[in-house]
Amino acid sequence: MAFERMTGQRRLILEAVLRADDHPTAMQVYERVAASMPNVSLTTVYRNLNLLVETGEIRRISCG
């Protein structure tokens, strides 16, 4: 996969996941990021979470 630069939105999403003391859902990450960046979309959060998983920055945990 080609190098993906760390955008401001992606950095906020990554920080929201890394700072969490729980295992947040995509919606919870969205709500946390939207608190400081109201113009972020849920689609952007999903896309960036998937990219962060693909690049090994975070891991996906499936429940159920």
N, C-alpha and C positions, 0 to 999 in steps of 0.2 A: 504494500500500500504506500502511496506517495505521502510525503511529509505534509502534515496539516499544521498550520500555524495556530498558536494559542490566542484566539480572539478574546476580547473582553468578556463576551457572553460565556464562552467556554470556560474561561478562568473562574468566573463567578459560580458556574455550575459545578465545576470540580471542587472549588472551595466549600460549597454547600454540602457536598457529599463527604468530603474529608473532615469537616468540622462536626458532622452529625454524630451524636452519641447513640443513634439508633440505626436501623437499616431503612432509610427513607424510600418511599415509592417515588415514581416519577412525578406524581402530582404534588407530593410534599416538597420535592426539590424545586418544582416550579413555583410553589407558593413562597418558599424561602428566597428564591432568586428574585421573584417579582416584587418582593418587599423593597429591594434596593434598585431594581431595574424594571419599572412597571411596563415598559414596552416590549419585554421579552414574551415570546409566544410559547404555548405548550409544545407545539411542533418543534420549535428550536431546542427546547429542553430534551425532548425525546431523541432528536437527531444527534445532539451532542453527547447525551448519555451513551447512545449506541457507539458513537465514534470513540469515546473514552474507554469503553469496553474493548473495542477492536484493537486499540493501541496499547492495551494493558495497563492503563492508568487506574482503572477501577474494575471491580468484578460485579457481575450480575448475580443476584441471589433470587432464585425462584421459590416461591412458597405455594404449596397446593398443587 
